[in-house]
């Protein structure tokens, strides 16, 4: 085996030990099964490279529910006005301004998982030097590894600001002294990785679930959106639209159903498979609504604040909980996306009426969750016979979809002084183009400020409980103080009792970034903590 490659295995493990918490080292070691792989025979061929690549993709799976935090699908909305999370204390603390650098869960897990992806990607790229493959095949493997490394660096900079950039093997001594790169440098590294992927990946993946040219373009577009680089957002959105591959799925409801996975709207998603070996999705089991003898966790729920944000079909303001509601038809007259996203009083869920305090024997939230009158439907299996065994749901999690391309371009047009009517037309595609969503279109002729409000509403509703709202509200706050008019928010139970107050003292600037985990600071004295933590 090439000595450089042997060294990168050693140094990567040491670096992982320094840069991340100990649990991740075990995950990395699991990558090399002792009964099958030795340093003398691995990697040698394309099958071995597939094993490396599959292990890299596997790091995207949220297989540690109580540490939910790399993408934190839906659950991260519990840190926003959209949701309340009682099953993950760190996300609850993010949402009420009580987080500290000593907290675990998302604070440490996101850092740990991102660097696990980075080190695996670095190893795979180095391994290509010693495996005999055609140049095109090598470029494809490197492009996928760099795409995933770009996702990891983008997630880190979104969360912590600038972080150490590691692109090769480093010694233990270097790992103990490496400093933080700037946020701009970290973003630029993610962009560089995406650019390589765009140049070397095909429009269609060799296997379902693997990265494509469109996926790299879309994640690059999102990286620019999060930096308020709006001309770049418009350019990339146009390139993605120009591929002619993606379109809105015909129904909003069907978009999240298992039988429609990997449909024409999905640009990149995380693949799950029913079965053992941690390849199943836990979110349905631990955050879903209980039915009959099927007790599920209800780890997070939508808030009245979110439900009240849904409009009536004619586009008039909703205020659902201030309206007269027919419990036999609780969704009639409302934005159809409410029914897909939230379970409200009177609704049926898996043939059970919700909630059980109104309908004895009905669907119910976990006894530990004080919010009993609202629950989550999106990303939940909807047919009782299809419910998977514990931790084995095969519902994929969508990372980015075509609706995001349209709304990102709309926002970029609004914020860059572009054509407001074109921005409205893009929003109206989301509101009217699906068979099951026929909202009254937004009229033309509105002011830029009014259309900005319409766009922000549409992003909130379209992506509700998908985990995107935290980044949206943070960047809007940096642009124009958006959250000054939002917080504090009181979360109340079905009896009107106060459950918690989100940001009772308002949203302070340092809340925009997570703290660097204290464990990392103790290992490396050159890592500086984020201001305010």
C-alpha positions, -999 to +999 in steps of 0.1 A: +000+000+000+012+035-008+029+049+024+012+083+020-022+066+020-013+046+051-002+077+068-035+096+060-054+068+077-034+073+108-033+111+108-070+114+099-079+093+129-057+114+152-070+146+137-106+134+142-097+126+178-085+161+183-110+180+163-141+161+173-154+142+203-145+106+209-178+090+197-170+100+162-137+081+162-157+049+167-179+057+137-147+063+116-132+030+127-164+012+118-156+023+083-127-003+082-142-037+091-112-057+106-124-090+092-124-078+056-100-049+052-063-045+059-039-017+050-023-041+025-054-048+004-076-017+007-085+002-015-074-015-047-104-013-071-137+004-080-156-018-055-135-005-027-140+031-038-178+024-038-174+012-002-156+044+007-182+065-011-212+047+005-197+052+039-194+089+032-230+093+021-240+073+052-227+101+074-256+122+062-282+100+078-296+113+111-292+081+129-288+095+164-321+111+172-312+127+205-282+143+189-303+155+159-282+182+145-264+179+111-294+188+090-319+183+119-348+180+095-379+196+109-366+193+144-346+225+139-378+243+133-383+238+171-358+266+175-380+290+155-416+304+158-427+274+138-422+247+164-417+237+199-393+209+207-393+191+241-373+160+231-340+178+222-330+201+250-303+219+230-327+229+202-352+241+228-325+262+243-316+277+209-352+287+206-355+304+239-321+320+241-307+298+269-281+278+250-245+277+263-212+264+251-214+235+276-245+221+260-242+189+239-265+176+213-267+199+183-238+221+196-213+193+195-230+168+172-231+191+142-194+199+146-185+163+151-206+149+122-194+176+097-157+169+104-164+132+101-176+139+066-147+161+059-121+135+070-138+107+051-139+129+020-102+138+023-093+101+027-113+091-004-097+118-025-062+107-014-071+071-020-077+079-057-040+084-061-033+047-055-063+030-072-061+022-109-092+037-125-098+058-156-094+095-153-132+101-158-141+076-130-116+092-106-130+126-114-165+114-106-155+099-072-136+131-063-165+152-074-190+134-052-165+135-022-160+172-027-197+178-030-203+162+004-173+180+018-188+213+005-220+204+023-201+199+055-182+231+053-213+251+044-232+236+074-203+245+096-200+281+085-238+285+087-237+273+123-204+285+138-190+310+114-154+304+102-139+271+112-106+253+106-103+242+070-086+208+067-080+194+032-053+169+038-036+148+065-024+167+096-004+156+125-016+155+161+005+185+169-010+205+140-045+194+150-039+208+185-028+242+172-048+248+141-068+280+142-101+291+127-103+303+091-126+333+085-162+328+075-155+341+040-127+316+036-149+288+048-177+297+025-152+300-004-140+264+004-175+251+001-180+270-031-147+256-045-159+221-037-193+227-053-176+241-084-155+210-088-186+189-085-205+210-110-177+206-135-173+168-131-208+154-123-234+145-148-270+158-148-282+123-140-266+102-112-253+067-118-275+056-088-305+071-071-295+093-042-260+102-054-250+138-061-255+153-096-246+185-114-279+200-104-275+191-068-241+209-067-256+239-085-285+240-060-263+238-029-240+264-043-270+286-049-281+281-013-246+290-001-248+323-020-284+330-007-271+326+028-244+352+021-269+376+004-250+374-029-282+378-049-268+382-085-251+348-081-283+333-068-302+345-099-275+332-122-274+297-106-312+295-104-314+302-141-288+275-148-307+250-128-340+259-145-322+256-178-312+220-172-348+212-179-347+183-154-367+196-124-402+208-119-428+211-091-443+178-082-480+177-091-492+176-055-478+190-023-491+161-003-476+135-027-442+153-025-436+138+009-451+103+004-428+073+002-442+061-031-431+094-047-395+096-034-368+109-057-395+126-079-389+155-103-389+182-076-362+166-055-328+178-064-309+161-035-322+141-006-309+117+021-317+081+013-331+058+040-337+021+038-360+000+061-339-026+080-312-028+106-277-014+105-288+022+112-300+027+076-336+036+087-350+070+095-360+075+132-379+107+128-412+092+120-411+070+151-398+096+175-416+127+163-448+113+150-483+112+166-494+082+187-523+061+174-539+032+192-512+010+207-486+028+185-469+052+208-446+077+191-425+104+205-440+137+193-406+152+201-416+184+184-449+200+174-460+230+153-470+261+173-501+282+172-479+309+158-472+288+127-508+276+122-521+312+126-497+322+097-515+300+072-538+321+049-573+313+038-575+301+002-585+336-010-552+350+004-567+368+034-549+365+067-556+334+086-554+336+124-567+300+126-571+299+164-590+332+164-615+319+138-647+298+139-635+263+130-658+234+120-641+205+138-656+180+113-639+199+085-610+217+102-590+224+070-619+237+048-611+271+034-575+272+045-542+269+026-541+232+016-505+230+028-518+233+064-533+198+062-501+183+048-480+199+075-500+200+107-525+179+126-551+202+141-580+195+164-607+174+147-584+160+120-580+124+113-545+109+114-540+072+105-577+066+108-577+081+144-593+114+153-570+139+170-566+148+198-575+121+223-585+146+250-614+156+227-619+122+211-612+094+236-591+067+220-580+090+193-546+101+181-524+116+208-491+133+216-466+118+239-475+123+276-442+143+281-452+169+255-474+196+271-487+207+237-516+183+231-537+201+205-512+202+176-490+176+160-468+171+129-479+154+097-452+163+072-426+135+067-448+110+086-460+078+071-497+082+064-510+046+061-512+024+092-502-007+073-470+010+061-457+020+095-422+008+099-407-010+129-389+013+154-361+033+138-366+017+104-387+042+084-375+045+048-389+079+042-361+100+027-353+136+039-352+162+012-322+185+014-332+208-014-360+208-039-371+228-070-395+250-050-365+264-032-349+273-065-379+293-076-384+311-042-346+318-039-346+335-073-377+354-064-360+367-032-329+375-051-348+396-076-365+415-047-334+422-028-312+431-058-335+457-073-347+433-100-381+429-116-407+428-088-434+414-111-411+385-121-405+378-084-443+377-079-447+353-108-423+329-092-441+331-059-474+325-077-461+293-093-457+279-058-492+291-049-511+279-079-492+253-100-499+221-080-531+202-083-538+203-046-526+239-039-547+266-056-542+298-036-553+331-049-524+346-068-505+376-055-515+406-077-489+426-096-482+462-089-472+458-053-443+477-037-410+460-033-415+460+005-449+444+002-435+417-021-407+410+003-432+403+030-451+380+006-419+361-003-410+356+034-444+343+042-443+319+012-409+305+023-422+300+058-453+281+046-439+261+018-409+248+038-426+247+072-412+220+095-385+211+070-357+227+090-350+257+068-367+285+088-339+289+113-314+300+086-341+322+069-350+342+100-314+347+110-303+361+077-334+383+074-327+396+108-291+406+097-306+423+067-333+444+083-339+435+120-367+411+110-368+394+144-373+426+164-409+424+155-412+386+161-399+379+196-408+373+224-433+346+215-453+327+241-459+290+235-491+278+252-508+245+257-544+236+248-556+250+281-539+283+275-511+275+300-477+290+293-452+263+282-423+286+274-414+320+261-391+321+230-364+347+235-381+366+263-355+393+262-355+395+224-331+381+199-295+391+207-269+392+179-247+364+193-276+339+190-270+339+152-242+314+156-238+284+178-210+284+203-178+264+195-182+233+217-162+236+249-147+202+244-130+215+212-117+246+229-101+225+257-083+204+231-071+233+210-061+265+227-060+283+193-097+279+187-114+311+196-150+311+210-177+330+191-185+364+206-212+364+233-207+328+243 
